[in-house]
Amino acid sequence: MATNIYKGTVKGRPISKEEIKDIFESILTLGSFKSKHKVSSNQNEYECNKSYRGLAIIISNESFEILEQRSYCDVELKMMQETFGNHLNFTVVTFKDLTAQQINWVVDIACEQTQFHRDSDCFACIIGSHGNEKPRPVDSLPTCVYYRDHCIYGVDNDTVTTRSIIEKVVGVEGLQDKPKMFFIQACRSKMYDGSMNKICSEHGHEILVRDIVKNSFNQINIATSLNPLSSSASKPTDNDTIGSMSKDQDITEFSIRAALKKLFNYNKNMPKEIIRIVDPPCADDCLVVYSTASEKNSYGRVGVGGWMLYSLHNAILTQIKRIDQESSKINCIDISRVLNDMTYYVSKYFEVDESSESTHPKGMEKRKVPVVFEHCFPKEMYFYL
């Protein structure tokens, strides 16, 4: 496994695209061959019969021109090198403190490694940095539709959209029908341009959700009047089963939707309220894992790293220990189990510091941050060890 960490600046000058190409060439010529090849007899399982596990590009930014430093960057990098290099046997290329342009170069050059991808089972991209969601200019759309893109900051405070990174990787011929995984440790808080501030503040989905609750239950009391299960029937008895329910009880969701149309004056001849969309960049054979939900902050801890990446590392280790203990029964890591363990670990063990020294505003203590992932994996995925 390559353990070098390549910095975006060398001797006071930024590294060039040609230098990044040389880094990839030197590492890929010594790519990590797998110890086991698996030709799946199960059509619902991804093949693992190639020479290499695959390429993993790891990027973590620490020192920014304006934004706050991510002081746990080095811990994060070493942890991800160990996770994807030592434990999962990826061929790892690791970078620190890249500008937005350099991030694009790394992704572009990674995508150009055609033969290596053909000889690989899958691909992984791990990025830790600051991030947010910003408006996306879109032509020929109604004014009521507002798109946002998640973006990742380079150390120069310029941004790269997560969507653009994923689209480049998805287009690689050698990775077609193979798993492509993206782990994004970055905030997803909102950023607006001047034209969007009023629209977002007045028509954001937080306000719509609050209005839905208030109007549904206070103004017209739709839930209690139309749902027989909302009061005494909400306490299940031994006889309560789905099979015993009458069909006329299955009306709540439709009725609330109809009531909301009435509340907000929706009809087919009128434009709808503002629709805010974070375009999900998930594509076929892709897994995208975010360290937090849309519009929320992400967190890390000194000595630990980003919460999501630490929990990913812990989930992989947990499965490896299970393999060691039951080697006759288990010989692979199940990515779905990893995701479950990872989200469980974050929810159980991480929350915002509540100590008196905490810099978080009052009321922000003890906040938990959910890991969010989306995938379009039509098959099961296992790392055979």
N, C-alpha and C positions, 0 to 999 in steps of 0.2 A: 504494500500500500504506500502511495506517495504521501509523505507527511509534511511536505513543504507548504508554507502559507505565503502566497504571492501578493505583495502589496501594490496598491494602485499607484503609489509614488515611490520611485527609487532614486536616491541621491538628489532629492529636491525636485525631480521632474516626473511628470506622469508617464507611466508605461504606455507604449504605443500598441496599436492593433497587431503589428508584426511581432512584437515581443510576446503578446498573448498567444499568437499562433505557434510560436516556438515553444511556449510552455506546454500547450496541448500536445504538440508533436513529441516532445521529450517524454511526457508521461504516458501517452497512449501506446508508444512503442514498447513499453514495459507493462502493458495492461495486466490486471490481475485475472488469471485463469481460474475458473471454478474448479472445485474439487469433485463436484457431482453434476452429472447431466441427467435430466429427467425428461423422458419422452412420455407425455401424459397419455394414459389410456382412457381418460375421462374427457369427453368433448366439452364439458363445462369448466375446464381448468386451462389456464394459460400454459403454453409450452415453456419449458425451461431447459431446452436441449442445445442451447448455443454455447460457444466457447467462453463467453464473458457474461457476468451478471449484467453489466452495463456501466454506462458513464454516469457519475454523480457530480454535478457542479455545485459547490458550496460557496456562498457569498455572505459575508457578515460585515457590516459597516459600524465603525465605532466613533471616529472623529469627524464631525461635520463642521462646515464653515459657520453656520448659524445655529442649527438645532443642537439640542442637548446631547452630550456624549452617551453612548451605550457602553458603560464601563465593564459590562460582562461579556464583551465581544470575544475575547480570546478564549474564555471558558467555553463559549458556544461553539467556536470553530473546532477546538480539540474534541469536544463531545460529539460533534457531527462527523468528524473524521473517524473517530472510533466506531460510531454507530454504523455508518455506511461503508467504511473501509474495512475495519477489523471484523465486525460482526456479520455484515451482509455481503462482504466481498465485492463491493463495487470498485471500479477504478475511479479514484477521487481526484478532482482538481479543485483546489481551495484558494479563494481570494479574499482579501481584506481591504476595506476602505476604497471602494471603487466609485468613480463618478457615474452619472447616469449613462453617459456615452460608453464608458468602459463596461458597464453591465450589459449594454446592448451588444458590444463587441464579443464579450464572453459567450453570450447566448448564440449569437450568429456563428461564431467559430465552432462552438459545440455542435450546432446543427449541421455543420459542413463535414463532420467526421463520418462520412457515408459508410465506409467499409466496416468501421468499428461498430456502428449501430446495427448493421446487418448481422454481425457476429455476436450480438448481445441479446439478452432476454428482455431487457427493459431499460428505463431511463429515470433519473431522479434529479430534481432541482431543489435546492434548499437555500432560502434567502432570509437573512435577518437584518432588519434595518428599520428606520422610521417609515411611516406610510400614512395614507389617508384616502378618502374618496373625493374625487373632484368632478365637476361637471364635464360632460363630453359634448363638444359641439356636433350637432346632427342637423343636416339639411333636410328640408321637405318633410318635417314632422309637425303635427299640431302643437300649438303652444302649451297644451295641457300635458304633454309628455316630456319628462325630464330624465335624461340618462346620467348616471354617474359611473365612473370607472375607478376601480381600486388602483392605486399607484404606489410605487416604492421609491424612496428617496436615495439618490446618490449622495456622496459626501459633499458635492458641490451644490446641494439643495435643488438640483433639477430632478425630474421624476421620470420613471419608466412605468408604463401600465402593466399590471399583472397579465391582463388580457393579451397584450402584444407578445409577451414572453411565451405564453401558452400557445398562441397561434403559430409562432415560428416552429416550436417543437412538434406540434401536431402535423405540420406540413412536411416533416422529414420522412422521406420514402422508406428508409431503413427501419423506421419505428412504427410503420403501419401495422395495425392489429396487435401491437405490443403495449404493455402497461407503461404509462407515462405519469410520474408522480411529482407533485409540486407541494412543498411545505413552506408556507409564508408566515414568518414571525414578524409581524408589523401591525401598527395601528390601522384601524379602518374608520377613523373619525372623519367628520364631514369637512369639506372645504368648498367654498362657493366663490364665484366671481361676483362683481358688483351687481350684475343684472339678475342674479338668482337669489340674493339674500331675502328679498321680500317674499318671493314665491315659496322658498323653503320654509321660512319661519311661519308662514300662515297656512301652508298646505302640506306640511310634512306628515309622514305617516304616523308619528307619535300623536299628533293632534287628532287625526282621523280615528285612531284606535280609541282615544279617550272619548271622542264624541260618540263612537259606536256604542261603547259601554253605557254612557250617560243616556243617550237617546233611546237605546234599546230597552233599558231597564227602568229609567226614571220617567221618560216622556210617554212611552206607549206600553211599557211593561210587557213587551212582546214575549219574553222568555217564559214568564210564569203563566201567561194566558194561553199560550199555544203548546207548551211542553208539559204534559202530565207527569213527567219524570222529575220536574224541577223542585218539587216540594217533598211530600211524604214518600213518594216513590223513589226519591234519590237515595234512600237507605235500602240497600239490597236485602232481600230475604232469601231463604233457601229455594224459593220457587222462581226467583228472578233469573231467567235465561233469555238469550236472544231469540231462541225458537218460540218462546211463549209470548213474545211481544206482538201486539197487534200492528198491522201495517199503518194504521192511522196515527201511530205514535211517531213515525219516521218523518216528521214535518218540520222539526225545529230549524235545521240549517237553511232549508229553502225559505221558510217564513221570515227568518231574520234577514236573509238576503233581500227579499222583497220589501221588507220594512225599511232597510237601509236605502234602497232605491228611492223610496218615497221620501225619506228624511232628507236626502241630498238631491232631491229632484232629478234623479236619474231617469232617463227614458231614451229610446232609440233615436229620437229626433234631436236630442240635446247633447252638447259636449259634456264629457265626464269631468269630475274634479281633477286636480293635478295628479298625475300618475308618476311616481318617482321610481325609477328602475335602476338597480345595480345589476348590470348585465352579467349573469353568471358565465364565467369563461370556461366552464367545464365542457369538454368535447369527448367524442368516442374514445374509449380506452384510457381516459384520464381520471386521476384522483387529484383533487385540489384541497389542501388542508390549510385553513386560516387559524391564526392564534386567537381570534376573537370574532364576534359577530359584526355585521354591518353597522356602521355609525358608532362603534365602540372603540375604546382604547385597548391597547395590548400592554402586557407587563413583562418585566424580567427582574431578576434578582442577582445582586453581586455575588459572585462565587457559584452561581447556579446557571445563569443564562436565561434566555427567554423561556417562559413557563411551558409553552407548547413543545418546544424543542427538547427541553429537559424531560418532559413527560414522555415524548416519543422515545428518547434514549432509554428511559426507565422501562417502558413497555417492551422494547426489544430485548433488554436484559432479562426481564421476567420470563419471556418465552424461551430464551436460551437456557435459563436455569431449569425450566420445565423439561426441556429436551434432555439436558444432562441427567435429570432425575429419572426420566422415563424413556431412556434411549431406545429401548426395544419397541416402544409404541409410537413414538413421535420422532420424526426426522426433518421437520420443516417448520417455518414460521408462517403463520396465517396472518395476512395483512389485515383482514377484517377484525381479528382478535386484537391485533396491535392497536387499531383505531379505537376499539371499545376500551381497552386498558388505558390508553392515553387520555381519552376524555374523562374517564373515571378518576384517574390520578389527578388531573388538573382540578376537577370539581371538589375532590376530597381534601387535597393538601395545599391548595394555593388560594390566597385571598389577599386583598390590599392590607398593608400594615395598619394596625389600629393603635400603635404605640403613641405616646405623647410626642415623640420626636418625628412622627410622620409628617410629611409635607402635604399630604392629601387634604383637600378642603373638608370641613366638617360635614358629615353625612356621607362621605365617600369611603369611610373606613369599612373594612370587612366586605368589600365588593368582590364578587367572584366573576371570573371571565370565562365564558364557555368556549371550548374549541369547536369550530364549525368546519365540517368537511362535506364535499359533494363529489360524487364520482359517477362515471358512466362505464363501469366495468361490467361487461356482459358475462364475464367468466370469473371463477374463483382464482385468487392469486396466492401462491405460496413461494417462499424462499427456501429451497432445499439446501440443507447444510451438510 
